[in-house]
Amino acid sequence: MKQLENRIERIKSEIAAMGNIRPGSLSKQWRKSKGEQYAEYWQLSYTLKGRGRTDYVPPSGVKRVKAEIKNYKRLKELIDLWIEFSVELSKANIKEESTRR
């Protein structure tokens, strides 16, 4: 049980140290500008509170948004692990309590 508690604490620490997060996927898009030339731009698509959204990201913000998306994906992984370890810990605690009786 102590090992599970330590794993959960490490997960909490990693989450607390995490930077900004942002859901979604970032893609490069092209639009036709004047004449026959195409201009590129970056688009972030995501769902928030059940609604699909799109944000346009300037080239100067692409690196930051990619890092925030990476943090969001890591956060989801950590939360899944936290839940998994918490369920195991709960089962172990229940089993220990039932054997004491």
C-alpha positions as a printed Julia matrix, in Angstrom:
101×3 Matrix{Float64}:
   0.0    0.0     0.0
   2.85   2.37    0.76
   4.18   1.87   -2.79
   0.8    2.86   -4.25
   0.64   5.92   -1.99
   4.14   6.95   -3.15
   3.16   6.57   -6.81
   0.08   8.72   -6.27
   2.17  11.39   -4.54
   4.64  11.43   -7.47
   1.73  11.89   -9.88
   0.37  14.77   -7.8
   3.81  16.4    -7.75
   4.2   16.1   -11.51
   0.75  17.61  -12.07
   1.52  20.49   -9.7
   4.76  21.26  -11.56
   3.11  21.14  -14.96
   2.87  24.31  -17.01
  -0.13  25.55  -18.95
  -2.36  23.03  -20.67
  -4.55  23.21  -23.72
  -6.68  20.52  -25.38
  -6.95  20.02  -29.09
  -4.97  19.45  -32.22
  -2.92  21.96  -34.13
  -2.79  21.86  -37.9
  -1.33  23.96  -40.66
  -3.91  25.31  -43.09
  -3.66  27.17  -46.37
  -5.94  29.79  -47.83
  -5.86  31.37  -51.18
  -4.73  34.93  -51.02
  -4.86  37.5   -53.78
  -3.85  35.99  -57.04
  -2.78  32.36  -57.15
  -0.62  32.35  -54.02
  -1.54  30.4   -50.93
  -0.93  31.76  -47.45
  -0.44  29.36  -44.55
  -1.82  29.72  -41.05
  -2.17  27.54  -37.96
  -5.49  26.36  -36.59
  -6.2   24.82  -33.18
  -9.36  22.69  -33.01
 -10.71  21.49  -29.66
 -13.83  20.73  -27.68
 -14.6   22.59  -24.47
 -17.77  22.07  -22.43
 -19.24  19.99  -25.22
 -18.76  22.63  -27.92
 -16.33  22.45  -30.79
 -14.08  25.46  -31.1
 -11.38  26.73  -33.4
  -8.64  29.22  -32.63
  -6.2   30.68  -35.07
  -2.62  30.62  -33.81
  -0.01  33.04  -35.12
   3.33  31.5   -36.17
   4.94  33.03  -33.08
   2.57  31.05  -30.82
   2.89  27.61  -32.44
   5.75  26.4   -30.23
   3.9   27.45  -27.06
   0.61  25.84  -28.14
   2.38  22.58  -29.07
   3.92  22.45  -25.57
   0.52  23.15  -23.96
  -1.1   20.36  -26.0
   1.69  17.99  -24.96
   1.12  18.95  -21.3
  -2.61  18.32  -21.69
  -2.0   14.82  -23.08
   0.41  14.07  -20.23
  -2.14  15.35  -17.7
  -4.74  12.93  -19.06
  -2.25  10.05  -18.77
  -1.39  11.01  -15.2
  -5.04  11.27  -14.19
  -5.72   7.8   -15.61
  -2.77   6.41  -13.62
  -3.92   8.24  -10.49
  -7.37   6.68  -10.79
  -5.91   3.23  -11.45
  -3.62   3.42   -8.41
  -6.4    4.85   -6.24
  -8.7    1.95   -7.13
  -5.95  -0.54   -6.26
  -5.27   1.29   -2.99
  -8.96   1.34   -2.12
  -9.24  -2.4    -2.75
  -6.17  -3.06   -0.61
  -7.54  -0.91    2.22
 -10.91  -2.66    2.1
  -9.21  -6.08    2.11
  -7.01  -5.08    5.06
 -10.0   -3.8     7.02
 -11.98  -6.99    6.4
  -9.09  -9.16    7.59
  -8.82  -7.18   10.85
 -12.36  -8.12   11.85
